[in-house]
Amino acid sequence: MSWLYGSSSKLDMEAVEREYTMVNELFQRVQKSCRTKCIPTQYTQPEITKGESTCIDRCVQKYIQTATKIAVESRGPQ
């Protein structure tokens, strides 16, 4: 991926790869959690309903807010 960022050091690339992995894992957890919570296993319509969409929006928002708070708190005092 060095072609994407120009000439970067190996440590920079490792940091980018770790961050990508963390974001991908967060996305997977959000997707699984919100899908389980908001979308029933018995599909009655081909598209998601307005209620399901609202539930997903709120779920993702809460998940991201919580993850952000945890990240800030885990850094400790600056």
Secondary structure in CASP SS format (residue, H / E / C, confidence):
PFRMAT SS
TARGET T0000
AUTHOR 0000-0000-0000
METHOD secondary structure of the structure
MODEL  1
M C 1.00
S H 1.00
W H 1.00
L H 1.00
Y H 1.00
G C 1.00
S C 1.00
S C 1.00
S C 1.00
K H 1.00
L H 1.00
D H 1.00
M H 1.00
E H 1.00
A H 1.00
V H 1.00
E H 1.00
R H 1.00
E H 1.00
Y H 1.00
T H 1.00
M H 1.00
V H 1.00
N H 1.00
E H 1.00
L H 1.00
F H 1.00
Q H 1.00
R H 1.00
V H 1.00
Q H 1.00
K H 1.00
S H 1.00
C H 1.00
R H 1.00
T H 1.00
K H 1.00
C H 1.00
I C 1.00
P C 1.00
T C 1.00
Q C 1.00
Y C 1.00
T C 1.00
Q C 1.00
P C 1.00
E C 1.00
I C 1.00
T C 1.00
K H 1.00
G H 1.00
E H 1.00
S H 1.00
T H 1.00
C H 1.00
I H 1.00
D H 1.00
R H 1.00
C H 1.00
V H 1.00
Q H 1.00
K H 1.00
Y H 1.00
I H 1.00
Q H 1.00
T H 1.00
A H 1.00
T H 1.00
K H 1.00
I H 1.00
A H 1.00
V H 1.00
E H 1.00
S H 1.00
R H 1.00
G C 1.00
P C 1.00
Q C 1.00
END
